[in-house]
Amino acid sequence: MTITDFFEVDEKQKTLKLLNLDDFSVEDLQKYISELQTEIFRVQDEIKKKENIKLNAEKFFK
C-alpha cells in the first residue's frame, strides 16, 4: 500500500478527505502512520527550503 491508498485527494480544493479508520486493520494503520510520518518530513523539508529562499531574497533587497 502507498499513502494514496489511504485517502482521497480533492485536487481542486487541495484537501484530503477524512478516513473512517474503523475500516483498517492494525497493520494498515501502522503502515498509514509510517507513510504520514514520511510525508511530514517531506513537508518540513519543503518549508525549510522556502524559508531559506525568503531569507536570501530579504538579504538581497536590504
Buried (B, 14 or more C-beta within 10 A) or exposed (E): EEEEEBEEEEEEEEEEEEEEEEEBEEEBEEBBEEBEEEEEEEEEEEEEEEEEEEEEEEEEEE
